[in-house]
Amino acid sequence: MHEGLFQLVSAVVGAEAADWLGNHVEVPQGLSRFAFTREGVHRSWLAEALNLCLFHQLVEAVPDGRRYVVEQRQAGRKVLFDHGAIRTVDWPENGELPRGRLAFARILEPLGFTDVRTYPLTRLKMTGYAYCHQDLPEEIAQFFVSELHPGRFSEAFQASVTRVVESSRDPLSSEHLSILRRLRLTRHCSVEEARIVLPALHAAFGRQHGVVREEDYRNLLGESAEMAWIATEGNMFNHLTDRVGDLEAAVEQQRALGRPMKDSIEVSGSGSVLQTAYRAAQVQRDFLGPQGELVTRTVPGSFVEFIQRRVDGESGRLDLNFDSSNAQGIFKMTDSRSA
């Protein structure tokens, strides 16, 4: 039933990786309600294809994440992809990219995602936005898109931000944007158009700016671990999340295995959303030294999160919301200052 989906995925990540994803990640059963023909691929299929490609990108970057996913399959279950997260910079000097979340709203909205709720991340001087899929809200993984607001920081910080992001390139061409406009209007594109646009959408979730000056990185880290992370990782998937049925049991199992878990579980104000995570993978990144020489440093990369969503007592439906306090607790996973 999902042959066409994995052909799209294979065109981006390769046949071997597409097979691996099919064996390890749950695919929404509700996709069968929507068209997938050579002439018309419904937006929901393209949304799921992108999510699977990004899932693969994350497990390639986080070895502990790949090991976890493999172990879950060995235990008889596929990972249920709940949401992924990216970080953006709300700043006018953003090179060729639209500022902040606008760079991704232009991608997510044509694919059927809609901004359903805003989350103030006051302690971090950021704002989070939840993008939920309109066609299959409980089945297609959401996107948690956050914006950092440099205007709330010092002038020196702002100058470093400008130097970091002003070289950003836009991975989307006029052809890609034209296909996205058609998707927004008709909810469909052809298979050929899907094959053209999907690699570019996948490429958008990466670092679009050049090598960062070490001095700028230190300036940013002094005021915002989140902006320092963006400086080295850009718009990479910050984390992806497995939706589990019993988070406490999952955490107990992971700790017994000696995995790098967060110390505590974050619980939403409603009590129906529980979250925790692995600590961020440590990665090697190049910087420009004082004389323009390349130097390599170890910095925090991405990570894997775990979430349990309970049924909301009032609506009788799964609580798909996020929680500002939870999110700010999870963000600490990439703060090298608290390592």
Secondary structure, DSSP 8 states (H G I E B T S, - for coil): --HHHHHHHHHHH-HHHHHHHHHHB---GGGGGS-B-SS-EEHHHHHHHHHHHHHHHHHHH-HHHHHHHHHHHHTT--B-EEEEEEEEE--S--TTS-STTHHHHHHHTTTTEEEEEEEEEGGGTEEEEEEEESS-TTTS-EEEEEEE-GGGS-HHHHHHHHHHHTT------HHHHHHHHHHHHHSEE-HHHHHHHHHHHHHHSS--S--EEHHHHHHHHHH-HHHHHHHHHTTS--EEEEE-S-HHHHHHHHHHTT--B-SS-EE-TTSSEEEEEB---EEEEEEE-TTS-EEEEEEE--EEEEEEE-B-TTTSSB-----HHHHHHHHGGG-GGG-
